[in-house]
Structures are given as C-alpha cells and as structure tokens.
Amino acid sequence: MLAIIGAIAAFIAVAAGMLWIAGLRSNPAEARLGQISGPRRAGVDSPFGDRVMLPIVGGITSFFIQLMPPKWVDGISRQLLAAGSPMTVGVFFTVMLITTVFFPLSFLAFMAMAGAELSALIVILALVFAGFGILVPIFMLQTVVSSRRQKIWKQLADAFDLICVCVEAGLGLDAALRQVAEKLRGPLADEIGQVLREVGMGRPRREALEDMAQRTQVRELETFVHAVIQAEQLGTSLGRVLRAQALSLRVRRRQRAQEIARRAPVKLVFPLVLLIMPTFFIITLGPVAVRFFDFMSD
C-alpha cells in the first residue's frame, strides 16, 4: 500500500514540477502578444497543458488560496510587491502547493522503497514534511525581500546626493528622479522608474511616491517621501530638505556599521569555542597525551 502511494506521489510531484517549469520557460514576447490579442480559446490546436492541466492546477490553487486566512494572503501579496513582483500571488501559491505535496510524498516514496510499513510515525513525519514544504517558499520569499531592501538601503545615500545636486542645479523633482533612474542600476532605480511611468500616465506624483514607499517597506525611503511631500505642500526649499535627508541617512549608515562592528566579538564566540579551541587543544595537548600513555604503558 505504501509503495503504491509513493509511486503515485512521485508521479504527481514530477508532473507538477515539469508543468511549472514549462510555464516558466514560456516566451515573454508570446505571452505579451497573447495578452494583447485577448484570451485564447482552448481548442484542439491549443496545447494539452493549456486545455486540461492549467485549468485543473488553477482550480486547485484557487481552492488552496481560499483555505488560507485572508490577512495572510494579503501579507504574502505585500511581500511579493516588496520583492519586486517576481511572480503573481497565484503562481506563488502554486509553488507552495507543489512543495507541500512533493516533500511528504517523496518521503513516502523513499520509505516505500526502503520496505517500511505504513504506521502512525510515518504519517506524522509526512505531515511534518508537508509543513516544511509550506515554509520553504515563505522563507525564500522573505530572503529575497530582505536582500532587496538591503540593496535599496545601500543605494539611498547616492540617490539622495544625486537628487540634491540636480535640484540645486535647477532641475525639477521629476527630472532629478529621471537622472537617478538612468544613472543608477538596481532595485531603487527600477522603483523610481516605475514612479516616473505612473506619473507620465497621469497619476499624481504624491500617490506614486507613497505607493513606492509602501512597496519597498524601507523606513528611510518612507521618511524621504514624506519629507518631499511636506516640502512641496509647505513651499519650502526642496534642495535643503534633500540635503538634510542625505546627511541624516549617512549618519544612520555610520551608526549601523558601528553597531554591526560591536556585534562581531559576540558572534566570534561560537566559532571560537566550537571550532578553534578544540583544534588548538588537540594540537597542543595531543602529543603530550600520546607520550603520557606511552610512558604509562612502558
């Protein structure tokens, strides 16, 4: 019985993984043309995955999302925005569903090949692997979000200086932001480019900047956006505000670097005690112990 469950599990997991990889390898130009031309009918000429597999996977994913708490789904959506929107919410939960099914069923398949009998312990371990499959995509998403925030934070000082120089030279805020989007490379330039595109399509600049601050979830960038909006409302000098923001950010960077430097001795205690000290004792006391045992044996 366990062997049959393991074989079915392996087949489902491999088929779902291949279907997901095939969807990721689709041509972006073809996808864009398909969006422009409108929804395609699932006829005889359409691939089997579009006609049969994708509706089935989409229905299962929708049911899986409905079982989740709405606040948690909203939190995942915000984290995907903070990560730069690498995928949609539906694709993320599809990946989570695949990993949730793949890990426990792979475990059952391994236990079946090992000749183990189905028992309560094996079922509990399979549930543990299912929980692990849920946590893996969330952990990877949080890692991407943290890395992207760190990159944005490191680029803020240079971006503030460039905006300040451009504004003091006579350019407007939109032109200064355009210079940042052109000169810099990275997630901050992408976010500013998106703000400029939204403003170019007629959206108010204040709303576009506030949405950028909410997407990135970087505290210093939120402070910068609020300061710029307040300076425009009160009619104060924008260049002076930007220079103060750049100076404050550099002070915070220096303070954070000092904080990380003070944590270094505490972090060095664990490798020192667990790795370096035992090796030191083996090298120094090992020959003494060998001679002592030789002396006692004689």
C-alpha positions in Angstrom: 0.0 0.0 0.0 2.8 2.4 0.9 4.6 1.6 -2.3 1.5 2.5 -4.4 1.1 5.8 -2.5 4.7 6.6 -3.0 4.6 5.8 -6.7 1.5 8.0 -7.2 3.1 10.7 -5.2 6.3 10.7 -7.2 4.4 10.8 -10.4 2.2 13.8 -9.3 5.1 15.7 -7.9 7.3 15.3 -11.0 4.4 16.1 -13.4 3.5 19.2 -11.4 7.1 20.3 -11.3 7.6 19.8 -15.1 4.4 21.7 -15.7 5.5 24.6 -13.6 9.0 24.7 -15.2 7.4 24.6 -18.6 5.2 27.6 -17.7 8.3 29.5 -16.5 10.1 28.8 -19.8 7.4 30.4 -21.9 8.5 33.2 -24.3 7.7 36.6 -22.8 7.0 38.0 -26.3 4.4 35.3 -27.0 2.8 35.9 -23.6 2.6 39.6 -24.3 1.1 39.0 -27.7 -1.4 36.7 -26.1 -2.4 39.4 -23.7 -2.8 42.0 -26.4 -4.8 39.6 -28.7 -7.2 38.7 -25.9 -8.0 35.4 -24.2 -7.3 32.4 -26.4 -9.9 29.7 -26.7 -8.8 26.3 -25.6 -9.5 24.5 -28.8 -8.0 21.4 -30.5 -4.9 23.3 -31.6 -4.0 24.5 -28.1 -1.5 22.5 -26.1 -2.7 19.9 -23.7 -1.4 21.9 -20.7 -3.5 24.9 -21.7 -6.6 22.9 -22.3 -6.5 20.4 -19.4 -3.7 20.8 -16.9 -3.7 24.6 -16.4 -7.4 24.8 -15.6 -7.0 21.9 -13.1 -4.0 23.4 -11.4 -5.6 26.8 -11.4 -8.8 25.4 -9.7 -6.7 23.5 -7.1 -4.7 26.7 -6.4 -7.8 28.8 -6.1 -9.3 26.4 -3.6 -5.9 26.3 -1.8 -5.9 30.1 -1.5 -9.5 30.2 -0.2 -8.4 27.9 2.6 -5.8 30.4 3.7 -6.6 33.3 6.1 -7.3 36.5 4.0 -4.8 38.5 6.1 -2.1 36.0 5.5 -2.8 36.1 1.7 -2.6 39.9 1.8 0.7 39.7 3.7 2.1 37.4 1.0 0.9 39.8 -1.7 2.7 42.7 0.0 5.8 40.7 0.4 5.7 39.9 -3.3 5.5 43.6 -4.1 8.4 44.3 -1.8 10.4 41.5 -3.6 9.8 43.3 -6.9 6.8 41.2 -8.1 8.8 38.2 -9.3 5.6 36.3 -9.6 1.9 36.6 -9.0 0.1 35.5 -5.9 -1.5 32.6 -7.8 1.9 31.4 -9.0 3.4 31.7 -5.5 0.7 29.6 -4.0 1.0 27.1 -6.9 4.7 26.7 -6.0 3.7 26.3 -2.3 1.1 23.7 -3.2 3.8 21.8 -5.3 6.3 21.8 -2.4 3.6 20.9 0.1 2.7 17.8 -1.9 6.2 17.0 -3.1 8.1 16.7 0.2 5.7 14.4 2.1 5.0 12.2 -1.0 8.7 11.9 -1.8 9.3 10.9 1.9 6.6 8.2 1.5 8.1 7.0 -1.8 11.5 6.7 -0.1 10.1 4.8 2.8 8.2 2.5 0.4 11.5 1.8 -1.5 13.1 1.1 1.9 10.5 -1.5 2.6 8.9 0.2 5.6 5.3 -0.4 6.6 2.7 2.3 6.9 2.5 3.4 10.5 1.4 6.4 12.6 5.0 7.6 12.9 5.5 7.6 9.1 2.2 9.6 8.7 3.3 12.1 11.4 6.7 12.5 9.6 4.9 13.0 6.3 2.8 15.8 7.9 6.0 17.4 9.2 7.5 17.3 5.7 4.2 18.9 4.4 4.7 21.7 6.9 8.3 22.1 5.8 7.0 22.3 2.2 4.8 25.2 3.2 7.6 27.0 5.0 10.2 26.7 2.2 8.6 29.2 -0.3 7.9 31.6 2.5 11.5 31.5 3.7 12.8 32.0 0.2 10.4 35.0 -0.4 11.5 36.6 2.9 15.1 36.1 1.9 14.5 37.9 -1.5 12.6 40.7 0.3 15.4 41.2 2.8 18.1 41.2 0.1 16.2 43.7 -2.0 15.6 46.0 0.9 19.3 45.9 1.8 20.2 46.8 -1.8 17.8 49.7 -1.8 19.1 51.0 1.5 22.7 50.9 0.3 21.8 53.0 -2.8 19.7 55.6 -1.0 22.6 57.8 0.0 24.0 58.1 -3.5 20.5 58.6 -4.9 19.8 61.4 -2.4 23.0 63.2 -3.2 22.3 62.9 -6.9 18.7 64.3 -6.5 20.0 67.1 -4.3 22.6 68.1 -6.9 20.1 68.0 -9.7 17.5 70.0 -7.8 20.1 72.7 -6.7 21.2 72.9 -10.3 17.7 74.0 -11.4 16.0 70.7 -12.4 12.6 69.7 -11.2 12.0 66.8 -9.0 10.7 64.6 -11.9 13.8 65.4 -13.9 16.1 64.6 -10.9 14.3 61.3 -10.3 14.8 60.5 -14.0 18.5 61.1 -13.7 18.6 58.7 -10.7 16.7 56.1 -12.8 19.2 56.5 -15.6 22.5 56.7 -13.7 21.9 54.0 -11.0 21.4 50.3 -11.5 19.4 48.2 -9.1 16.0 47.8 -7.4 15.9 51.5 -6.4 16.3 52.7 -10.0 13.6 50.2 -11.0 11.2 51.6 -8.4 11.9 55.2 -9.3 11.4 54.3 -13.0 8.0 52.8 -12.1 7.1 56.0 -10.3 8.0 58.1 -13.4 6.0 55.8 -15.6 3.0 56.2 -13.4 3.4 59.9 -13.3 3.7 60.0 -17.0 0.4 58.2 -17.4 -1.3 60.9 -15.3 -1.2 59.6 -11.8 -0.4 62.2 -9.1 3.2 62.2 -8.0 2.3 62.1 -4.4 0.3 58.9 -4.7 3.1 57.3 -6.9 5.7 58.1 -4.3 3.6 56.9 -1.4 3.0 53.6 -3.2 6.7 53.2 -3.8 7.4 53.7 -0.1 4.7 51.1 0.8 6.0 48.6 -1.8 9.7 48.8 -0.7 9.0 48.9 3.0 12.2 50.8 3.7 11.9 53.2 6.6 14.5 55.7 5.3 12.7 55.8 1.9 9.4 56.4 3.6 10.9 59.3 5.5 12.3 60.8 2.3 8.9 60.5 0.6 7.1 62.2 3.5 9.7 64.9 3.6 9.4 65.6 -0.1 5.6 65.7 0.1 5.6 68.0 3.1 8.2 70.4 1.4 6.0 70.7 -1.7 2.9 71.4 0.4 4.6 74.0 2.6 6.6 75.5 -0.2 10.0 75.2 1.5 13.3 74.7 -0.3 13.4 71.2 -1.7 17.2 71.2 -2.1 17.7 72.0 1.6 15.3 69.2 2.6 17.0 66.7 0.3 20.5 67.6 1.7 19.2 67.2 5.2 17.8 63.8 4.3 21.1 62.7 2.7 23.1 63.8 5.7 20.8 62.0 8.1 21.0 58.8 6.0 24.7 58.8 6.1 24.7 59.3 9.8 22.4 56.3 10.1 24.6 54.2 7.9 27.6 55.0 10.0 25.7 54.2 13.2 24.5 50.9 11.7 28.1 50.0 10.7 29.3 50.7 14.2 26.5 48.6 15.6 27.4 45.7 13.3 31.1 46.1 14.3 30.2 45.9 18.0 28.3 42.6 17.4 31.3 41.0 15.8 33.1 39.9 19.0 29.9 38.3 20.3 29.4 36.4 17.1 33.0 35.2 17.1 32.5 33.4 20.5 30.6 30.5 18.9 33.2 29.5 16.2 36.0 30.2 18.7 34.6 27.8 21.3 33.2 25.2 19.0 35.9 25.1 16.2 39.1 26.9 17.1 39.6 26.0 20.7 39.1 22.2 20.3 41.6 22.2 17.4 44.0 24.2 19.5 43.8 21.7 22.4 44.2 18.8 20.1 47.4 20.2 18.5 48.9 21.4 21.8 47.8 18.6 24.2 47.7 15.7 21.7 51.4 14.9 21.6 51.6 15.3 25.4 48.8 12.8 25.8 50.4 10.3 23.4 53.7 10.5 25.2 52.0 10.2 28.6 50.2 7.0 27.5 53.4 5.6 26.0 55.2 6.3 29.3 52.4 4.7 31.3 52.4 1.6 29.1 56.1 1.2 29.5 
